[in-house]
């Protein structure tokens, strides 16, 4: 999600740009929603490193390398600044651009770029990516106050799962335990939303996340836990929500990018660097080491939705 505005900037600024996006397979659905992406190329680093002795893994690796080598690129940009992403960029046929040692998240990654660019590490991740792409492709980057920021998401069509309107999306799942918001607060928030006539929709991605969503839903009248849905379907569902509340997870950013009034709840990461970055209809609460209180969330929702 933090890379989507950089893709749109590049498409707007470079005439006849054709943009391919290499992305971890679990998140390929997000990249596919971006209207300026010609082709999504999934990579399975997370899965491959758990089965390095498998013949199937090495076959997939060869196929991935062949896919990257099949086309000559004018510019290859690694916006992650990690050693693993720099190595992937080096496999592509084209000059690699990335952050310099002082700007990259992992300084060793800079060794693998033909062109290195200095980008302020204090900037939000969206703005860092936009500035890196602009430096690599030779156009002026938009600033943090740029009113034209665009995530380029296309989430048209009716969602496969029909929630009862009006509804609120509650994104309770995230990749790290320290980013979670207490279940008791989710239950209280859900009850407050239900009292306002909103059905609470609690999506999930893993069995652990489904169990958490179901525990919360049992305490919130009228709430629903849908079946597991692909990212594109979740985006369609989020696009029609009255509001969304979520922890530090990609789906919260999707809802905000689609213009839905969205609250991001932060407890284990810094929202100044990776929080919601989508204008006045999105707001971040909490901070690393301090989860937002229920009263904060309810007050912010009154002002947003």
N, C-alpha and C positions, 0 to 999 in steps of 0.2 A: 504493500500500500504506500509506503514512504517513497517508492520509486515511480509511482504512476504520474505525478505531475512533471517529473523530468522527462518522461516519455512524451507527454503532450507538448511540452516546451520544444523538444527536439523536432517533433512532427510539424509544429507551426513554423519553426525557424529555419529548417533545412528543406530546401525545395526538393520535391520528389523523394523524400526520405522513405526508406523501407526499413522497418524496425523489427528485428527478431529478439525475443526475450528468453534467455536461459533461466529457468527457475526450478527450485526443488519441487518434485512431483506433487507433493501434498498441497502446494499452493498454486499449481498451474491454473486452477480455475479463476483465481484473482487476476492473473496476467491476461487470461483469455477475455475478461470483461473489458479490458482497455481497448477503446475503439481504434487506436492508432497502431496497435501491434499486428504485424502481418502474420507472424508465426510464433507460437509458443513451443520452446524446446525443453521438455522436462529433463531434469537430472535427478538421480536417486542416491546422492551421497550418503544420506542418513541410513538408507536401507543397505546400500552396498557395503558400508564399513562393518556391518554386523554379519556379513556372509562373504568375506573376502576369499574363502577357499572354494566357493561354489563356482562351478563351470558356467552356470546361468549368469552370475554376476559379471564374470569376465566377458561373456558374450555381449551383455548389455553395455559394458564399458566400451568395447570395440565399436559397437553400433553408434554409441553416443559420439565417440571421437570421429567416426566417419561422417556423421551428420554435420558436425562443426567444420570439418575439413572440406565439405562438399561445396562451400560457397566462399568466395573471397569478399571479406568485409572491408570497407573503407575505414571503419573505426570500431574498436571493441572497447566498451566501457564497463569497468567493474565498480559499481557503486557501493558494494558491501565493504570493501577494504579488509577482507579476511584472507588468510593464507589459502584456504580451500577455494574461495571464489577467484583469487588471483591465479591459481593453478588452472582452473577451468577456463578463465579468460585467455591464458597462454595457449590453450589447445585450439582456439579459434584462429582461422587464417586471416590475420589483419593486425594492424598496430594496436597494442593494448594501452589504454589510458586508465589511470587510477590515482588515488591519493598519494602524496609524498609520505615519507616516514613519519613526519610530525602530525600528519592528518589522518592516517589510516588507523582503524581500530586495532589491527595487528601490524606493527611497523614492518615486519619481515615481508609482508605482502608487497610492499613497494618495489622489492627487488625484481619482481616479475613483470613490471610495466615498462614499456618502451617510453612512455610519456607520463610524468608525475606532476600532480597539481596540488598546490597548497590551498586548503579550504579550512576555515575556522572551525575548530572542534566544538566551540560553544554554541554553534547554530543548531536549530532543530534539524533532525535527520532529513526531512523533506527539503529544506533549503540547502543542506549540504549536497544532496543528490542533484538538485537543480543546478547548483553552481559547478559541480564537477562536470555534468553533461555539457553545460554552456562552455566551459573552458576547453573541453575536448573537441567540441564541434565548432567553436569560434563564433558564438553569438553572445549577446549581452544577457546575463541572468536576471530574472525577476527577483525582487527583494521580498522580505517577509511580509511587507505591507502591500504587495502586489494584489490588486483586487481581482485579477484575472486568473488566479490559481484554479486549476482544473485537474481533477483526477481521471477524467476521461472514461468513467464507468458507464457501460451500456447494460442496463438491467431491465429491459423492456419485456413485455409479455406477462401473462397471468402466472402467479406462483402455483406450483403443483400442490402445495399444501394450503388449504383455505382456512385462515384464521378468521375469527369473528370480529369484524370491525366495530368500533375502533379498538386497536390493540397496541400493546407495548412490547418491544423486543427486550428480553433480559439475557445478556451474554455473560453467564456466570463462570465460563470455563477459560482457562489460560494455561500456558505451558509450565509455569513455575508456581510452587505452593506459596511463595512469599507475595505473589501478585493477587492472590485470591481475596475476596471480600467475605466477611463472616456470614455463614448461612442464616444466622438469626436476623441479621440486617436485611438480607435478601427477602426473607419471609415477611418482615415488617414492611419493606418497600412494596412488595407484591400486594399485600393487604391494602395499603394506602392507594395504590393504583386501581385495584379492583373496586374500592369504595368510590372511586371517581368514574366508574363505568368502563374501565379499560380491561380487556382480556390480556393476561400476561402470557407471552409465548417464550418458552425456554428451550432453545436448540442445544445440541450437543454434538460431540465428535468422537468420543471414546466411551467405553462402558463405565468408567469411573465418572465421567462428566454426565452421562445419562442418569446414573444413580444420584448424583448431587442435584440435578435438575428435578428429578422426580421427588426427592425429599422436600425440596422447596415448594414444588407445585402442590403437594399434598396439603400444605398449610395455607394455600392461597385459593380462595373460592373462584371457580371458573377458569383457572389457568390451564395451560395445555403444554405437554411435551411432545413435539412432533416426532415422526420417525427421522432417522438420520438422513439429512439432505445434502446434496452436493453444493459446493460454494455458489454456483450460479443461481441455484434455487433459493438459497438463503439470502442472496442479494436481492432477488425479486421480492421475497417476503419482507425484508427489511425496508425496501423502498416505499412500501405502502403503510408502514407503521406510523402511528401518531407520534411516538417518541421511542428512543432506545437508551438503555443504560447498560454499560458493560465495563468489565475490567480490561486490563491491558492485553488485548487480543485483536487479531486482524479484523474480525467481524465488527467490532465496535468502530474501527476506522472506516470500514465499508459503509456502515450506516451514516456516519458523519459525512463522508465523501458524496453520498447520494442526496445530501441536503436534509436528512431527517434530523429533527432536534435531538441531540445526542449528548449524554454525559459519560465521560470517561472516569473510572474510579481507579486511582493509583495508590499502591501500597508498597510495591517492591521496585519501582523504577521511577525515573525523573521525568515528569510530563513536559518539562521545558525542553527536553531533548527528543523525546519519542511520543509525546502525547498527541491528542487530537489536534489537527492543524487544518481546519476547514471552515473558518469564518465564524460569524456571530452565532450561528445555530449550534455550535459545538463548544463544550466547556469541559475543562479538566478539574477534578477535585482530588485532594490528597497529595501525598508526596512519598518518596522512598522512606519507609519506616513509619509512615503515619497514614493509616487507612482513613478515608473520610467517614464522619459520623452520619447516622441516618438523617438527622435534622438538616445537615448541610445538603444532602442529596435531595430531600424533599423541597427545600427552599429553592435550590437551583432549578429543579424541574418546573416549579411554578413560574419562574422567570423565562424558561426556555420554550415550553410547550404551550 
